Amino acid sequence: KAGMKLGHLGHLQQIAKFEADAAARTFKPDYWTVFNDTKAEEAGKGAKAAGYVQDLLARIAAEGDIFY
């Protein structure tokens, strides 16, 4: 609403499945962090429906890793 572009989405908390289309259409972020292939598919489908290709960042986790 302030006219500022959103740079990043999903880095602290994943976007709910049923909000992915609206998030893509409304925010069109530069990057969207996904935690798994299901979330990547949701982000991609939302972006495709909004008419663009979304750049993704994947959170890679190994056993023993601790996240905020």
TITORGU-321873 format. One record per residue (C-alpha): residue number from 1; chain; x, y, z. Coordinates in Angstrom, 1 decimal, padded with zeros to 4 digits. Each point is the difference from the previous one (the first is absolute). Layout:
BEGIN
<node><seq>NUM</seq><mol>A</mol><X>X</X><Y>Y</Y><Z>Z</Z></node>
...
END
This chain:
BEGIN
<node><seq>1</seq><mol>A</mol><X>000.0</X><Y>000.0</Y><Z>000.0</Z></node>
<node><seq>2</seq><mol>A</mol><X>002.9</X><Y>002.3</Y><Z>000.6</Z></node>
<node><seq>3</seq><mol>A</mol><X>001.3</X><Y>-000.6</Y><Z>-003.5</Z></node>
<node><seq>4</seq><mol>A</mol><X>003.1</X><Y>-001.9</Y><Z>001.1</Z></node>
<node><seq>5</seq><mol>A</mol><X>001.1</X><Y>-003.3</Y><Z>-001.7</Z></node>
<node><seq>6</seq><mol>A</mol><X>000.1</X><Y>-003.1</Y><Z>002.2</Z></node>
<node><seq>7</seq><mol>A</mol><X>003.4</X><Y>-001.6</Y><Z>-000.2</Z></node>
<node><seq>8</seq><mol>A</mol><X>-000.4</X><Y>-003.3</Y><Z>001.9</Z></node>
<node><seq>9</seq><mol>A</mol><X>-002.9</X><Y>-002.2</Y><Z>001.0</Z></node>
<node><seq>10</seq><mol>A</mol><X>-000.1</X><Y>-003.2</Y><Z>002.1</Z></node>
<node><seq>11</seq><mol>A</mol><X>003.4</X><Y>000.2</Y><Z>001.7</Z></node>
<node><seq>12</seq><mol>A</mol><X>-001.3</X><Y>-000.1</Y><Z>003.6</Z></node>
<node><seq>13</seq><mol>A</mol><X>-003.3</X><Y>-001.8</Y><Z>-000.5</Z></node>
<node><seq>14</seq><mol>A</mol><X>-001.3</X><Y>-001.9</Y><Z>-003.0</Z></node>
<node><seq>15</seq><mol>A</mol><X>-003.0</X><Y>001.4</Y><Z>-001.9</Z></node>
<node><seq>16</seq><mol>A</mol><X>-003.2</X><Y>-002.1</Y><Z>000.6</Z></node>
<node><seq>17</seq><mol>A</mol><X>-001.0</X><Y>-002.1</Y><Z>-003.0</Z></node>
<node><seq>18</seq><mol>A</mol><X>-003.3</X><Y>001.8</Y><Z>-000.5</Z></node>
<node><seq>19</seq><mol>A</mol><X>001.7</X><Y>003.4</Y><Z>000.2</Z></node>
<node><seq>20</seq><mol>A</mol><X>002.8</X><Y>-000.6</Y><Z>-002.6</Z></node>
<node><seq>21</seq><mol>A</mol><X>-002.0</X><Y>001.2</Y><Z>-003.0</Z></node>
<node><seq>22</seq><mol>A</mol><X>-001.0</X><Y>003.3</Y><Z>001.8</Z></node>
<node><seq>23</seq><mol>A</mol><X>003.5</X><Y>000.5</Y><Z>001.3</Z></node>
<node><seq>24</seq><mol>A</mol><X>001.5</X><Y>-000.4</Y><Z>-003.5</Z></node>
<node><seq>25</seq><mol>A</mol><X>-002.6</X><Y>002.3</Y><Z>-001.6</Z></node>
<node><seq>26</seq><mol>A</mol><X>000.1</X><Y>002.7</Y><Z>002.7</Z></node>
<node><seq>27</seq><mol>A</mol><X>003.7</X><Y>000.1</Y><Z>000.9</Z></node>
<node><seq>28</seq><mol>A</mol><X>002.0</X><Y>-001.3</Y><Z>-003.0</Z></node>
<node><seq>29</seq><mol>A</mol><X>003.1</X><Y>-000.4</Y><Z>002.2</Z></node>
<node><seq>30</seq><mol>A</mol><X>003.5</X><Y>000.0</Y><Z>-001.5</Z></node>
<node><seq>31</seq><mol>A</mol><X>000.7</X><Y>-003.3</Y><Z>001.9</Z></node>
<node><seq>32</seq><mol>A</mol><X>-002.2</X><Y>-002.6</Y><Z>001.8</Z></node>
<node><seq>33</seq><mol>A</mol><X>001.7</X><Y>-002.4</Y><Z>002.5</Z></node>
<node><seq>34</seq><mol>A</mol><X>-001.4</X><Y>-003.5</Y><Z>000.0</Z></node>
<node><seq>35</seq><mol>A</mol><X>000.7</X><Y>-002.8</Y><Z>002.5</Z></node>
<node><seq>36</seq><mol>A</mol><X>-000.9</X><Y>-002.9</Y><Z>-002.3</Z></node>
<node><seq>37</seq><mol>A</mol><X>-001.2</X><Y>-001.0</Y><Z>-003.5</Z></node>
<node><seq>38</seq><mol>A</mol><X>-003.6</X><Y>000.3</Y><Z>000.9</Z></node>
<node><seq>39</seq><mol>A</mol><X>000.4</X><Y>003.7</Y><Z>001.0</Z></node>
<node><seq>40</seq><mol>A</mol><X>002.1</X><Y>000.6</Y><Z>-003.2</Z></node>
<node><seq>41</seq><mol>A</mol><X>-002.9</X><Y>-001.4</Y><Z>-002.1</Z></node>
<node><seq>42</seq><mol>A</mol><X>-002.5</X><Y>002.2</Y><Z>001.8</Z></node>
<node><seq>43</seq><mol>A</mol><X>002.1</X><Y>003.1</Y><Z>-000.5</Z></node>
<node><seq>44</seq><mol>A</mol><X>000.6</X><Y>-000.8</Y><Z>-003.6</Z></node>
<node><seq>45</seq><mol>A</mol><X>-003.7</X><Y>-000.6</Y><Z>-000.7</Z></node>
<node><seq>46</seq><mol>A</mol><X>-000.9</X><Y>003.2</Y><Z>001.7</Z></node>
<node><seq>47</seq><mol>A</mol><X>002.5</X><Y>002.0</Y><Z>-002.1</Z></node>
<node><seq>48</seq><mol>A</mol><X>-001.1</X><Y>-001.7</Y><Z>-003.2</Z></node>
<node><seq>49</seq><mol>A</mol><X>-003.6</X><Y>000.9</Y><Z>000.7</Z></node>
<node><seq>50</seq><mol>A</mol><X>001.2</X><Y>003.6</Y><Z>000.6</Z></node>
<node><seq>51</seq><mol>A</mol><X>001.9</X><Y>000.0</Y><Z>-003.3</Z></node>
<node><seq>52</seq><mol>A</mol><X>003.6</X><Y>-000.2</Y><Z>001.0</Z></node>
<node><seq>53</seq><mol>A</mol><X>002.8</X><Y>-002.4</Y><Z>000.9</Z></node>
<node><seq>54</seq><mol>A</mol><X>001.0</X><Y>000.0</Y><Z>003.7</Z></node>
<node><seq>55</seq><mol>A</mol><X>003.6</X><Y>-000.1</Y><Z>001.1</Z></node>
<node><seq>56</seq><mol>A</mol><X>000.3</X><Y>-002.5</Y><Z>002.9</Z></node>
<node><seq>57</seq><mol>A</mol><X>002.4</X><Y>-000.4</Y><Z>002.9</Z></node>
<node><seq>58</seq><mol>A</mol><X>000.2</X><Y>-003.5</Y><Z>001.6</Z></node>
<node><seq>59</seq><mol>A</mol><X>000.6</X><Y>-000.4</Y><Z>003.6</Z></node>
<node><seq>60</seq><mol>A</mol><X>002.4</X><Y>-003.0</Y><Z>000.2</Z></node>
<node><seq>61</seq><mol>A</mol><X>000.0</X><Y>-001.9</Y><Z>003.3</Z></node>
<node><seq>62</seq><mol>A</mol><X>002.2</X><Y>-002.8</Y><Z>001.3</Z></node>
<node><seq>63</seq><mol>A</mol><X>-000.5</X><Y>-002.2</Y><Z>003.0</Z></node>
<node><seq>64</seq><mol>A</mol><X>000.9</X><Y>002.0</Y><Z>003.1</Z></node>
<node><seq>65</seq><mol>A</mol><X>-000.5</X><Y>003.5</Y><Z>-001.5</Z></node>
<node><seq>66</seq><mol>A</mol><X>-001.8</X><Y>002.5</Y><Z>002.1</Z></node>
<node><seq>67</seq><mol>A</mol><X>-002.2</X><Y>002.7</Y><Z>-001.4</Z></node>
<node><seq>68</seq><mol>A</mol><X>-001.6</X><Y>003.1</Y><Z>001.5</Z></node>
END
